[in-house]
Amino acid sequence: VGLNNLDRFAWIAAFSSAPQLWPAIAPSNATLAATPAAPAAPTTPGGRGAAAAPVVLDPALVAKTFPTLSSKDNARIRMLWIVCGTSDGLIGVNRQFKDWLRSKNVSFTEQEVPDMGHVWPLWRQNVADLVPQLFKCQHAFGHVVLPRLLRRGSAPR
């Protein structure tokens, strides 16, 4: 949602995201069978371990999902934060999505947390790491600008 609506979202965070579930990217069973397997993440007790069927993101479908996203958007993106645990079954698709962003020269902050699965403690720590970043003063042309996290109505004030 955020990357296609940069006029409304400048601070975007993804914790253990699942880009293969976005409608335009969602692979069919035929796509899964026809693509080479991505390396599976090890299983982690208490978390989402290795995916049942490895998913390979089709860069053409990702491009179709984000048709206008390019390096020019770096000026509009204040923060794109992508975090996933290395033991999360979603680590492979997260890495593929980050590779696609790199191919478009879109800047982002990434973190891969060693030996963490798809678990609440990972997200709780990342919320604690992210929130202070959202409220840091940003200086633009000598003015202090704070992120507007909640906006009522469609017109900016």
C-alpha positions as CSV (number, residue, x, y, z in Angstrom):
1,V,0.0,0.0,0.0
2,G,2.6,2.5,1.1
3,L,5.0,2.2,-1.9
4,N,2.1,2.8,-4.3
5,N,0.8,5.8,-2.3
6,L,3.9,7.9,-1.5
7,D,1.7,11.0,-1.5
8,R,0.2,9.6,1.7
9,F,2.9,7.4,3.2
10,A,6.5,8.5,3.6
11,W,7.4,6.3,6.5
12,I,7.0,2.6,5.7
13,A,8.0,-0.4,7.8
14,A,7.8,-4.1,7.0
15,F,8.3,-6.7,9.7
16,S,8.6,-10.3,8.4
17,S,6.6,-9.2,5.4
18,A,5.1,-11.7,2.9
19,P,5.3,-10.0,-0.5
20,Q,4.3,-13.3,-2.3
21,L,0.8,-12.7,-0.9
22,W,0.2,-9.4,-2.7
23,P,-2.5,-10.2,-5.3
24,A,-0.4,-9.2,-8.4
25,I,2.6,-11.2,-7.1
26,A,0.8,-14.2,-5.6
27,P,2.3,-17.2,-7.5
28,S,0.0,-20.0,-8.8
29,N,0.9,-23.6,-8.0
30,A,2.1,-23.9,-11.6
31,T,4.5,-21.0,-11.0
32,L,5.8,-22.6,-7.8
33,A,6.4,-25.9,-9.7
34,A,8.1,-24.2,-12.6
35,T,10.6,-22.0,-10.6
36,P,13.8,-23.0,-9.0
37,A,13.7,-23.5,-5.3
38,A,14.9,-20.7,-3.0
39,P,17.1,-21.8,-0.1
40,A,14.8,-22.7,2.8
41,A,15.3,-21.1,6.2
42,P,15.9,-23.5,9.1
43,T,12.9,-24.2,11.3
44,T,12.7,-22.4,14.6
45,P,10.7,-23.6,17.6
46,G,7.8,-21.3,18.4
47,G,8.0,-19.5,15.0
48,R,7.3,-19.9,11.4
49,G,10.1,-22.1,10.1
50,A,10.8,-23.1,6.5
51,A,8.0,-22.5,4.0
52,A,6.2,-25.6,2.8
53,A,7.0,-24.7,-0.8
54,P,9.9,-22.3,-1.5
55,V,8.7,-19.2,-3.4
56,V,10.6,-17.3,-6.0
57,L,9.3,-13.8,-6.7
58,D,8.9,-13.0,-10.4
59,P,10.6,-9.6,-10.9
60,A,8.1,-8.8,-13.7
61,L,5.2,-9.3,-11.3
62,V,6.8,-7.2,-8.6
63,A,7.4,-4.4,-11.2
64,K,3.7,-4.8,-12.2
65,T,2.7,-4.3,-8.6
66,F,4.9,-1.2,-8.2
67,P,4.9,0.2,-11.8
68,T,6.1,3.7,-11.0
69,L,8.6,3.0,-8.2
70,S,12.1,4.1,-9.0
71,S,15.1,5.9,-7.6
72,K,13.3,9.2,-8.1
73,D,11.0,8.2,-5.2
74,N,13.9,8.2,-2.7
75,A,13.2,12.0,-2.3
76,R,9.6,11.1,-1.2
77,I,10.4,8.1,1.0
78,R,11.5,9.3,4.4
79,M,12.0,5.7,5.6
80,L,11.6,2.3,4.2
81,W,12.4,-0.2,7.0
82,I,12.5,-3.9,6.2
83,V,13.2,-6.4,8.9
84,C,13.1,-10.2,9.0
85,G,14.6,-13.0,11.1
86,T,17.1,-15.3,9.5
87,S,15.1,-18.3,10.7
88,D,11.8,-17.0,9.4
89,G,10.4,-18.9,6.5
90,L,9.8,-15.5,4.8
91,I,13.5,-14.6,4.8
92,G,13.9,-15.8,1.2
93,V,11.1,-13.7,-0.3
94,N,12.2,-10.7,1.8
95,R,15.7,-11.0,0.4
96,Q,14.3,-11.3,-3.2
97,F,12.2,-8.2,-2.6
98,K,15.2,-6.2,-1.3
99,D,17.2,-7.3,-4.3
100,W,14.4,-6.0,-6.6
101,L,14.4,-2.7,-4.7
102,R,18.2,-2.5,-5.1
103,S,17.7,-3.1,-8.9
104,K,15.5,0.0,-8.9
105,N,18.0,1.9,-6.8
106,V,15.3,2.5,-4.1
107,S,16.9,3.2,-0.7
108,F,15.8,1.3,2.4
109,T,17.0,0.3,5.8
110,E,17.3,-3.4,6.4
111,Q,18.0,-5.7,9.2
112,E,18.2,-9.5,9.3
113,V,18.0,-10.7,12.9
114,P,20.1,-13.9,13.4
115,D,18.3,-17.0,14.5
116,M,14.9,-15.3,14.9
117,G,11.7,-16.8,13.4
118,H,8.3,-15.4,12.7
119,V,7.7,-14.5,16.3
120,W,6.4,-11.7,18.4
121,P,9.7,-11.0,20.3
122,L,11.3,-10.0,16.9
123,W,8.5,-7.6,16.1
124,R,8.3,-6.1,19.6
125,Q,12.1,-5.3,19.5
126,N,11.7,-3.8,16.0
127,V,8.8,-1.6,17.1
128,A,11.1,-0.4,19.9
129,D,13.9,0.3,17.4
130,L,11.6,1.9,14.8
131,V,9.5,4.3,16.8
132,P,12.3,6.5,18.0
133,Q,13.4,6.8,14.3
134,L,9.9,8.1,13.4
135,F,10.0,10.9,15.9
136,K,13.5,12.2,15.3
137,C,13.4,15.7,14.0
138,Q,14.1,15.9,10.3
139,H,15.6,19.1,9.1
140,A,14.6,20.3,5.7
141,F,15.7,23.7,4.4
142,G,16.2,24.9,8.0
143,H,12.7,23.8,9.2
144,V,12.0,21.1,11.6
145,V,9.6,18.5,10.1
146,L,8.0,15.8,12.2
147,P,6.2,12.8,10.5
148,R,2.5,13.1,10.4
149,L,1.5,9.6,11.5
150,L,-2.2,10.2,11.7
151,R,-4.0,12.4,9.1
152,R,-7.7,13.2,9.1
153,G,-9.3,14.1,5.8
154,S,-7.5,14.1,2.4
155,A,-6.1,17.6,2.5
156,P,-2.9,18.3,4.4
157,R,-3.1,21.0,7.0
